[in-house]
Amino acid sequence: AGSFCCWNNNRVSIPVFNLLPTSGRRRCCLYSSTQGFNQEEIRQKLRAFPGGSVDLLKQDSGVAVLTVNNPARMNAFSGSMMVDLEEKVSQLENWTEGKGLVVRGAAETFCSGSDLNAVRAISSPQDGMKMCMFMQDALTRLLRLPLVSVALVEGRALGGGAELTTACDFRLMATGSVIQFVHKHMGLVPGWGGAARLVHIVGSQNALKLLGGAVKVDPERGLDVGLADGVLEADEDTPGASTPVQQAEDWLRRYTEGPVPVIQAVKKVVLAGRELPLLEALRMEKEVFGTVWGAPANLQALASKSKHK
Ligand SMILES: CCCC(=O)SCCNC(=O)CCNC(=O)[C@H](O)C(C)(C)COP(=O)(O)OP(=O)(O)OC[C@H]1O[C@@H](n2cnc3c(N)ncnc32)[C@H](O)[C@@H]1OP(=O)(O)O
């Protein structure tokens, strides 16, 4: 049962760690030392570029809020924020009571990508690749959490910020917000796993258009191409109106309402279907099914003779 998912000798072994029941979960590293991935060394390098933070609020409701917090730089990711993000993902991997996650930016904007000051300082290809592996690992683990996650996009999500939105299960765009993969304008392509995930979300044709044209995706276009799953209307005039975070939590509730083991199981079977070849996905589905069949929520539903009208 102690399987994990390093890419060894160009062979991808089964990424099952996060699909296991919580007690058997092991943290996954996407890359190993054979690919030049030394997480501690990269952490130390990244910490040399401080500023801002990534903050985690775990709530009794089972829904956590992860905030990218560097408003002086439009929530750009400094090096220390990348380390913060990875640590917060680790905490969420061990959150046995969790069901949902809202990912947002501070001060009404999402994230303007990597901090260009840090980018200039680590512009060698070797350092760039190390940062890329570190962020791919953190964001892959973010998407693989057994929580249903939504990116709440206010203001701008640019470059790596756009990539971060794709590491969530859903994207909610506030009125006036923009998601833009500006990489081409920076002489880059996505490196935090954003291209691979974008293809899964919108298909290769739309992904080519969005990346190749560095298209500004507003909420209407987001819904049209399938990048956005909903739009939040601004409601500043109504006294006591709910905040965008509350609106996002309300939106998410349809997927997070119910017992923790069932919600986590739903995410796990979908993840298996998304990431594994069919036979392995079916096997994983069987494993997860075994954790809910005859479990308290199932027995309770049977006893109450519930009807689905
Ligand atoms: C694999 C990852 C690839 C990447 O993420 S590459 C980075 C992609 N992102 C960018 O190129 C964003 C560059 N920034 C911009 O386009 C604009 O600043 C932006 C976000 C549209 C906001 O424009 P405005 O509303 O006019 O505000 P502004 O330009 O005065 O910005 C306010 C302060 O924030 C700073 N800022 C914004 N984005 C940053 C970034 N990514 N890295 C470092 N600093 C950044 C900006 O320099 C300004 O600071 P200051 O007030 O001049 O000290």
The ligand as an SDF file (V2000), in Angstrom:
LIG
                    3D

 53 55  0  0  0  0  0  0  0  0999 V2000
    6.3550   30.2980  -14.6770 C   0  0  0  0  0  0  0  0  0  0  0  0
    5.8610   31.5680  -14.1170 C   0  0  0  0  0  0  0  0  0  0  0  0
    5.8470   32.6590  -15.1500 C   0  0  0  0  0  0  0  0  0  0  0  0
    5.4370   34.0200  -14.6110 C   0  0  0  0  0  0  0  0  0  0  0  0
    4.6170   34.0980  -13.7610 O   0  0  0  0  0  0  0  0  0  0  0  0
    6.2300   35.3930  -15.2650 S   0  0  0  0  0  0  0  0  0  0  0  0
    5.4250   36.7530  -14.4800 C   0  0  0  0  0  0  0  0  0  0  0  0
    4.1670   37.1090  -15.1880 C   0  0  0  0  0  0  0  0  0  0  0  0
    3.5550   38.2870  -14.6130 N   0  0  0  0  0  0  0  0  0  0  0  0
    3.8050   39.5220  -15.0680 C   0  0  0  0  0  0  0  0  0  0  0  0
    4.5630   39.7140  -15.9980 O   0  0  0  0  0  0  0  0  0  0  0  0
    3.0690   40.6360  -14.3560 C   0  0  0  0  0  0  0  0  0  0  0  0
    3.7620   41.9850  -14.5900 C   0  0  0  0  0  0  0  0  0  0  0  0
    2.9440   43.0140  -13.9880 N   0  0  0  0  0  0  0  0  0  0  0  0
    1.9700   43.6570  -14.6430 C   0  0  0  0  0  0  0  0  0  0  0  0
    1.6650   43.3660  -15.7800 O   0  0  0  0  0  0  0  0  0  0  0  0
    1.2570   44.7490  -13.8970 C   0  0  0  0  0  0  0  0  0  0  0  0
    2.0310   45.1060  -12.7570 O   0  0  0  0  0  0  0  0  0  0  0  0
   -0.1620   44.3410  -13.4420 C   0  0  0  0  0  0  0  0  0  0  0  0
   -0.1520   43.0450  -12.6350 C   0  0  0  0  0  0  0  0  0  0  0  0
   -1.0500   44.1800  -14.6760 C   0  0  0  0  0  0  0  0  0  0  0  0
   -0.7510   45.4190  -12.5230 C   0  0  0  0  0  0  0  0  0  0  0  0
   -0.6970   46.6670  -13.1860 O   0  0  0  0  0  0  0  0  0  0  0  0
   -1.0990   47.9880  -12.3950 P   0  0  0  0  0  0  0  0  0  0  0  0
   -2.4640   47.8040  -11.8270 O   0  0  0  0  0  0  0  0  0  0  0  0
   -0.8620   49.1240  -13.3170 O   0  0  0  0  0  0  0  0  0  0  0  0
   -0.1270   48.0430  -11.1490 O   0  0  0  0  0  0  0  0  0  0  0  0
    1.4630   48.1920  -11.1560 P   0  0  0  0  0  0  0  0  0  0  0  0
    2.0520   47.7120  -12.4340 O   0  0  0  0  0  0  0  0  0  0  0  0
    1.8090   49.5510  -10.7040 O   0  0  0  0  0  0  0  0  0  0  0  0
    1.8330   47.1090  -10.0370 O   0  0  0  0  0  0  0  0  0  0  0  0
    1.7750   47.3840   -8.6600 C   0  0  0  0  0  0  0  0  0  0  0  0
    3.0980   46.9510   -8.0930 C   0  0  0  0  0  0  0  0  0  0  0  0
    3.1700   45.5260   -8.2100 O   0  0  0  0  0  0  0  0  0  0  0  0
    4.4000   45.1640   -8.8130 C   0  0  0  0  0  0  0  0  0  0  0  0
    4.2150   43.9170   -9.5280 N   0  0  0  0  0  0  0  0  0  0  0  0
    3.1650   43.5090  -10.2340 C   0  0  0  0  0  0  0  0  0  0  0  0
    3.3750   42.2990  -10.7240 N   0  0  0  0  0  0  0  0  0  0  0  0
    4.6030   41.9060  -10.3120 C   0  0  0  0  0  0  0  0  0  0  0  0
    5.3720   40.7390  -10.4900 C   0  0  0  0  0  0  0  0  0  0  0  0
    4.9110   39.6900  -11.1720 N   0  0  0  0  0  0  0  0  0  0  0  0
    6.5810   40.6860   -9.9000 N   0  0  0  0  0  0  0  0  0  0  0  0
    7.0380   41.7090   -9.1620 C   0  0  0  0  0  0  0  0  0  0  0  0
    6.3500   42.8560   -8.9730 N   0  0  0  0  0  0  0  0  0  0  0  0
    5.1410   42.9390   -9.5400 C   0  0  0  0  0  0  0  0  0  0  0  0
    4.7030   46.3340   -9.7320 C   0  0  0  0  0  0  0  0  0  0  0  0
    6.0610   46.3540  -10.0880 O   0  0  0  0  0  0  0  0  0  0  0  0
    4.3000   47.4940   -8.8500 C   0  0  0  0  0  0  0  0  0  0  0  0
    5.3100   47.7140   -7.9030 O   0  0  0  0  0  0  0  0  0  0  0  0
    5.8180   49.2070   -7.5810 P   0  0  0  0  0  0  0  0  0  0  0  0
    4.6100   49.9230   -7.0560 O   0  0  0  0  0  0  0  0  0  0  0  0
    6.2870   49.7720   -8.8830 O   0  0  0  0  0  0  0  0  0  0  0  0
    6.9080   49.0310   -6.5820 O   0  0  0  0  0  0  0  0  0  0  0  0
  1  2  1  0
  2  3  1  0
  3  4  1  0
  4  5  2  0
  4  6  1  0
  6  7  1  0
  7  8  1  0
  8  9  1  0
  9 10  1  0
 10 11  2  0
 10 12  1  0
 12 13  1  0
 13 14  1  0
 14 15  1  0
 15 16  2  0
 15 17  1  0
 17 18  1  0
 17 19  1  0
 19 20  1  0
 19 21  1  0
 19 22  1  0
 22 23  1  0
 23 24  1  0
 24 25  2  0
 24 26  1  0
 24 27  1  0
 27 28  1  0
 28 29  2  0
 28 30  1  0
 28 31  1  0
 31 32  1  0
 32 33  1  0
 33 34  1  0
 33 48  1  0
 34 35  1  0
 35 36  1  0
 35 46  1  0
 36 37  1  0
 36 45  1  0
 37 38  2  0
 38 39  1  0
 39 40  1  0
 39 45  2  0
 40 41  1  0
 40 42  2  0
 42 43  1  0
 43 44  2  0
 44 45  1  0
 46 47  1  0
 46 48  1  0
 48 49  1  0
 49 50  1  0
 50 51  2  0
 50 52  1  0
 50 53  1  0
M  END
$$$$
